[in-house]
Structure formats: C-alpha cells, structure tokens
Amino acid sequence: MSRSYRMWRKQWYQRRVRGSDKQLRGYPLYRDSNCEPFEGERETDTPFAPCGLIANSMFNDSFSLEWVSQTYQDGTVVEKNKMINFTREGIAWPSDHGIKFRNPAGTDLVAAFNGTAKPPNWSKQVYELDPNPSNNAFLHEPFIVWMRVAAFPTFRKLYARINMDLNPELDNGLEKGKYRLTINYNYPVLYYGSRKFFVLSTTSIFGSKNLMIGIVYLVVGAILLILATTFACIVKKDLRF
C-alpha cells in the first residue's frame, strides 16, 4: 500500500492501542485499555476477539493467480490455464507465531471463543479464518502479519507464498508468459486516501525488497556525514587559534 498517511498515523497511534497482548496470548475474554475504542459490543458488553483498532482494520482482500500461457525463448506460446496455488502459512515471524500470539488451550476453538464477538469490520469469527487448526484464530499467520505495525506510510505486507511443492509444473518459479490476477475487492483504501498494489517478489535471508528503508539509511547517513564534516572543520579552526 502507498500514500497510506491516514492509515499510517492510525497504526502508529495503535502502537499504544493495538489490542490486548494478554488476549492475543490465548485469553480471548480478557480486555484492557489497549482495546479501546473496540473493546466489545456496548449493548451486550461482549468482548471482541481480537479487540483493538488494528485487528478491526485487518486487510481482507483475496487474490487468485492463473497461469494463462507460457512463452518460450523462440516465441512459441503454449496455453496453460492452470491456477497457481498459494500457501498462507510460513509468512509470520517465528518470534510472533506461537509466542506473542497463541490460541486458547484445548482443541475446540468454537468453545474456547464462546462469549466473544467478532470485530465490527470482520465478516467471520476469528475461529473461522482457516480450516487448518494450526493456522486459525490467533495463530492465523495473515492476521499476525497485519498486527505488526508498518514503519512507513508506504509499506508491504506479505500475503502468501507460492510454494513449489504445491505447483509441480513450475520448475524454477513463475515462468515467462501471461497470467491473470483476480481480486476479490473488500478493503476500502479510498477512505485512507491511499492505493494498494499486488506485487510478485522473491525473498532472501534479508527479507523482501524494500526501497524505503534503503532511502532512509542513505539520507540519514548523508546527514551524519555532513554534520561530522562540519564539526571537524569547526574543531580544526578552533585549534589554529
């Protein structure tokens, strides 16, 4: 997302009110001042699970990618018409999944979240996010990724991974050719005066590409170099006298 200044200000404010850390560690009925103003339903006093501003504004667009055709080096085009399979597991930080974010004890999530309500902007309950129990409720990795606050107004959030094991026809990643992206539009960026993009990228041990951090480092480094040079000239001038 880019130009998300209202979202960015809102999320930086949410660093203080991002939700209850104790609730996210497996206590769905717990709520505190960090949940305001989305701590629960006012009429019934039922706590939201999860509570807080960030959770309520969770990104909820969905995408599907179809491999329409492959283009070979000699210009030959071969029709494929195959869906590219995503996985939404393995995208959260290990320090978050299962440590900062935990599900209530037990295997019955419906019973564990009994007495709670979904956040106002959500279309489903927290225990309905994924059919896989290890990636559901507070352990739902897209939810965990969203709850980590962005540092800049222009930011990227990892949506999913293209797992080669789920796409045996892809030998070396996405092949050259034509692809069709289908977007299920749910998240209203116009409210925040921003734009959103779908980016296909590769990752390394240093994470995904992020030009903003590099630009910030260069600007800060240039400023420090100028200041150091200025102070050195002042000290050298004073020593002459």
C-alpha positions in Angstrom: 0.0 0.0 0.0 1.2 3.5 -0.7 0.3 7.0 0.4 -1.4 5.5 3.4 -0.8 8.5 5.6 -4.1 8.2 7.4 -3.6 4.5 7.9 0.0 5.1 8.9 -0.9 7.7 11.5 -3.7 5.5 12.7 -1.5 2.5 13.0 1.3 4.4 14.8 -1.4 5.6 17.2 -2.4 2.0 17.5 1.0 1.0 18.8 -0.3 2.1 22.1 -3.8 0.7 21.5 -3.1 -2.2 19.2 -5.1 -4.6 21.3 -4.5 -6.6 24.4 -1.2 -8.5 24.4 -2.6 -10.9 27.1 -5.7 -11.6 25.0 -3.6 -12.5 22.0 -1.6 -14.9 24.1 -4.6 -17.1 24.5 -7.1 -15.4 26.8 -10.0 -14.3 24.4 -12.2 -13.0 27.2 -9.5 -10.6 28.5 -9.6 -7.0 27.6 -7.9 -3.8 28.9 -7.5 -0.1 27.9 -5.4 -1.1 24.9 -8.5 -2.4 23.3 -10.3 1.0 23.1 -12.3 2.0 21.3 -13.0 -1.5 20.0 -13.1 -3.4 23.3 -16.5 -5.0 22.9 -20.2 -4.7 22.0 -21.7 -1.9 24.0 -25.2 -3.4 24.1 -24.2 -6.8 25.5 -20.8 -6.0 26.9 -19.4 -8.9 24.9 -15.6 -8.6 24.3 -14.3 -8.5 20.8 -11.8 -11.3 19.9 -9.5 -9.9 18.8 -10.0 -6.4 20.2 -8.4 -3.1 19.2 -8.1 -0.8 16.2 -5.5 -2.7 14.2 -7.4 -6.0 14.4 -10.6 -4.3 13.3 -9.0 -2.8 10.2 -7.4 -6.1 9.1 -6.7 -6.3 5.3 -9.3 -8.7 3.8 -8.9 -8.6 0.1 -8.3 -12.0 -1.5 -6.4 -12.9 -4.7 -6.2 -15.8 -7.2 -3.5 -16.1 -9.9 -4.0 -18.1 -13.1 -1.2 -19.2 -15.4 -2.8 -18.5 -18.8 0.0 -19.2 -21.2 3.8 -19.8 -21.3 6.1 -18.0 -23.7 9.3 -19.9 -24.8 12.5 -18.3 -26.0 11.7 -19.0 -29.6 8.4 -17.1 -29.3 6.2 -20.1 -29.1 3.2 -19.6 -26.9 1.6 -22.6 -25.1 -1.8 -22.4 -23.4 -1.7 -23.5 -19.7 -4.8 -22.3 -18.0 -3.7 -23.5 -14.6 -4.3 -22.0 -11.2 -1.2 -21.0 -9.1 -1.5 -22.4 -5.6 -0.7 -20.1 -2.7 0.1 -21.0 0.9 -0.7 -18.6 3.7 1.5 -20.5 6.2 5.1 -19.7 7.0 4.7 -15.9 6.4 4.8 -14.7 10.0 7.8 -14.1 12.1 8.8 -17.2 14.3 9.1 -14.8 17.3 5.4 -14.0 16.8 3.7 -17.3 15.9 3.2 -19.3 19.0 4.9 -16.9 21.3 3.3 -13.5 21.1 0.2 -15.0 19.5 -1.3 -18.1 21.0 -4.7 -19.9 20.9 -6.6 -20.8 24.0 -5.8 -24.2 25.5 -7.8 -27.1 24.0 -8.7 -28.2 20.5 -12.2 -26.9 20.3 -11.8 -23.3 19.2 -15.5 -22.6 18.9 -15.9 -23.5 22.6 -12.7 -21.6 23.5 -14.0 -18.4 22.0 -17.5 -18.8 23.4 -18.7 -15.5 24.9 -16.8 -13.3 22.4 -17.9 -11.4 19.3 -16.1 -10.7 16.0 -14.7 -7.1 15.4 -17.3 -4.8 13.6 -15.5 -4.8 10.3 -15.0 -8.6 10.1 -17.3 -10.8 8.1 -16.5 -14.0 10.1 -15.5 -15.1 13.6 -11.8 -15.4 14.4 -12.0 -19.2 14.7 -13.3 -19.3 11.1 -10.3 -17.7 9.4 -8.7 -21.0 8.2 -9.8 -24.7 8.2 -6.3 -25.7 9.4 -6.4 -25.5 13.2 -2.6 -24.7 13.3 -3.3 -21.6 11.2 -6.6 -20.5 12.7 -7.8 -17.9 15.2 -4.9 -16.0 16.9 -2.4 -18.3 15.1 -3.7 -17.2 11.7 -0.5 -16.0 10.1 -2.0 -13.3 7.8 -3.6 -11.9 11.0 -0.2 -11.9 12.7 1.4 -10.2 9.8 -1.2 -7.5 9.8 -0.8 -6.9 13.5 2.8 -5.9 13.1 2.7 -2.1 12.6 4.3 -0.7 9.4 7.2 1.7 9.9 6.4 4.0 6.9 3.3 5.2 5.0 4.3 3.1 2.0 4.6 -0.5 3.1 4.3 -4.1 2.0 2.6 -6.9 3.9 3.3 -10.5 2.9 0.0 -12.0 1.7 1.1 -15.5 0.8 3.9 -17.7 -0.6 4.0 -19.6 -3.9 5.1 -23.0 -2.8 6.8 -25.0 -5.5 5.6 -28.3 -3.8 2.1 -27.1 -4.5 2.9 -26.2 -8.1 4.9 -29.1 -9.5 4.6 -27.7 -13.1 6.7 -24.7 -12.1 10.4 -25.9 -12.2 12.2 -22.6 -11.5 9.4 -20.3 -10.1 7.0 -18.4 -12.3 7.7 -19.0 -16.0 7.6 -16.2 -18.6 4.2 -15.9 -20.0 0.7 -14.4 -19.4 -1.0 -14.5 -16.0 -4.5 -13.5 -14.9 -4.9 -11.9 -11.4 -8.4 -12.0 -9.9 -9.0 -9.7 -7.0 -11.9 -10.0 -4.5 -12.1 -6.4 -3.5 -13.2 -5.9 0.1 -10.6 -3.4 1.6 -11.6 0.3 1.0 -8.4 2.2 0.5 -10.2 5.3 -0.7 -11.2 6.0 2.9 -7.5 6.4 3.8 -6.6 8.3 0.6 -4.2 5.6 -0.4 -3.6 3.0 -3.1 -2.9 -0.7 -3.0 -0.8 -3.0 -5.2 -0.3 -6.7 -5.8 3.5 -7.3 -6.0 5.2 -10.6 -7.0 8.6 -10.7 -5.5 11.3 -13.0 -4.3 12.8 -13.1 -0.8 16.2 -13.8 0.7 17.6 -14.1 4.2 17.3 -10.3 4.4 13.6 -10.4 3.6 11.8 -8.9 0.6 12.8 -5.8 -1.4 12.1 -2.6 0.5 13.4 0.6 -1.2 12.1 2.9 1.6 14.4 1.5 4.2 17.4 1.9 1.9 16.4 5.5 1.1 16.1 6.3 4.8 19.5 4.8 5.5 21.1 6.8 2.7 19.5 10.1 3.8 20.4 9.6 7.5 24.0 8.6 6.5 24.4 11.7 4.3 23.2 14.0 7.1 25.5 12.4 9.6 28.4 12.7 7.2 27.7 16.4 6.6 27.4 17.0 10.4 30.7 15.1 11.0 32.5 17.1 8.4 31.1 20.4 9.7 32.1 19.6 13.3 35.6 18.5 12.2 36.1 21.8 10.3 35.0 23.8 13.4 37.3 21.9 15.7 40.2 22.3 13.3 39.6 26.0 13.0 39.5 26.4 16.8 42.8 24.5 17.2 44.5 27.1 14.9 43.7 29.8 17.4 
